[in-house]
Amino acid sequence: MELSEGSARAKLFFALLLAVYLGGVVVLARDVLERIGQPDVGFQIDSAKVSPTREDASEAGLRGGGRALQINGVEVPEYDLKRLEEDHLPELRRDIGATNTIVIERPGGNVREVTIAVRPWEWSDALFTEGATVIIGFLYFVVGVTTFALRPYELASWALLSLCCFSGGVLTTLLVPMSWNEPLGIAYFLTVIGLVPFTIIHAAFAFPVPHTLLTRYYTATLRVVYGLGLLQLTYSLWSWYAMERSHSRQAGSIWLLIALLLFEARCLAQSFRADDRIVRQRARILLAGSILGLGPVIGVNFFQQVFAAIAIDNRLVYWPLGLFLLALARVTLRPQLLSARVTVRRAVIYGWAVGVPTLCAIVLSAIRPEAVALLLPLLYFWPRFDQRLNRRLYPKRARLPEILRHLGDRLAAAETVPAVLEILAEAPGRIADAGSGVALLFETGRSQQPVLAASDLMEVPAASRLLDEPLIQLVRTTRKEVFRSACSVEPQYSNIKSECLACFDRLHAEALLPISRNHQAIGILAAGARANGDTYEQPELDAMSTLIQQAVQSLIRIEATERLRSRELEFAELKRFFPPQVIDQVIARGGAAELRTQRKQVTVVFADLRGFTEFSDSVEPEEVMATLAEYHAAMGRRIARFSGTLERFAGDGFMVFFNDPVEQSDHVERAVRMALAMRSDVRELKRGWLQKGYRIDVGVGIHTGYATCGFIGYEGRRDYGVIGNTTNLAARLSDAAGPGEILVSARVRAELGNDFLLEPAGELHLKGFHQPQPAFRLLAEQLQEQEAVA
């Protein structure tokens, strides 16, 4: 589903969630623009807790924060949870150039006195004070929106977008000083921070897999969750405006802790109780991310607001929020899970080999500026170490170009579809050390039957049975990769989850990749589990996709070659009957497959040598064959010139017909002119024959009429001919014709008109005909006669 395909209501909710974060950006920008250039004391105090607002104040001794004991020599009252608003902090000097002296108790009990000068607030101070939380909030927003754009309107996408937009809004405005003169800013901040716990509860129902309550009772569940959130929000607004801010903060902290515990409890339960290992792995990733990322922030906030403990600068505990963001991004933005073993190994090795030397160089450069030169060799070392580490942890990737080139060469040399599929089935093992591979082509060749190839002599179902599998149909319809991990955890597969997992088991596969051609899926490549237990990552998937496209090109080549070979065989077969110009027209109309049996008007020419029996009895067989070859060659040239269809040469005779398979409006004239030209050729041949003592000549019979046309015979030995009385009469006229004589039927005479010279040959009693048949003797064309007289 695309983002643009959602309903108007869904798009409205999407826009509102975006507005939640963007509203925080507006509040932040307005506050920063108003404070730039204004006097700043260098720190801010909230509930007697001190935090620096400038880098120079942090360097002066406020780094890490602490509890304020005295300000300008005046004692700061003890923090009273119940009567916070009645605490009156000492007045601060706010004129530019003045100084304020503050005594703070650092975490651990250390007390120190710090003097901070008042100066105008600058852009660098804004970056120091709010930069970290704003960046983290922006990253949350980006992850939420990106996930929703890639997988719009899914249950998990809605939960993640809500969590990221509200969390981004809180982090963006968290360090903005709230004044009663800014009611809209206070209302915005209270709204987002009051609903954040309930977005975490929403996420607890959606991750690591959607809970039954969310899949079956989606609307009712969210109404209950966010209904509680609205009640909490109402209480927070009342508390603030009733000057009971501590009540609002305590309630918000308690709800945050409840939401965190609910999220972690569900992840913990799925980590051990889930049937599918992918679900267990996702749950453990989220559990680790919530403990390391959300735990410090929510824990510190809870102890500060409820027990007035841990007086530190909260910015120190905001950075771990990135770990929870990484966990969320890891299980939502990619369908396959990264191998934890390889990831941890790479992080540890890279951290010790690169991170530690870099950190040491930075620390030394802070003490001795000239030590910054140590970074220069590190800049040279980093990329080379990264390449070597990748070759060590991912040895196959370094050889992917070589492997692809070798498999590509084999595909280019493959001559059959099964050979291409066998190479494809080997690809997962060669590229990613997969234990198995199956390549299935849905249809192939004229038989339109599926073809399957499997590696390692695997036992897989018949190809025809696989076509009915829901998983195969899903890949065929969506033309997208499908992973076993996605079927295990994503809600869109919930209705067919068991069928999809069963199909994965039958194919011994972890991933199914489509074989696409012209935006249509024509097959699938099923990649099995990797030998080292890792999951498929993008480099391996890209390599297999590249090989699939090469395989498709090989299939196109094989198909074209088979089509060309079939066309050549068809041309060779048609060449036996038709001249080249007729063959071209036949092939243009679809080839021999389009030459169906039909009844139509044709003109048939029979020719037979006179005196051939006596001639063949008196000479050697070699001379007979040589003479026939000479005769047939001359006649064949005339047949081709006039585009006649040769049914067969039978010894000293042959049969030619016109007006099939290609329509010829002048078919009668063509037949007559061809007969005259043949007679002229035979006269030329007779001169040589007479010199050798051969007394042979030709007799020709021509008739036109309706006959049945089509292929006669069986596969491998067929003739294209005509049958019927039209053929019989032409044959009998040929038998009746004398040496050098061309006899035509009365119907041919009627079709010719006055363009040819003919004379009556009488009514002939022909074998097979009960009535005498009128015949005419063809002498010449009128034009030939006029030229002869001239």
Disulfide bonds with the S-S distance in Angstrom:
none
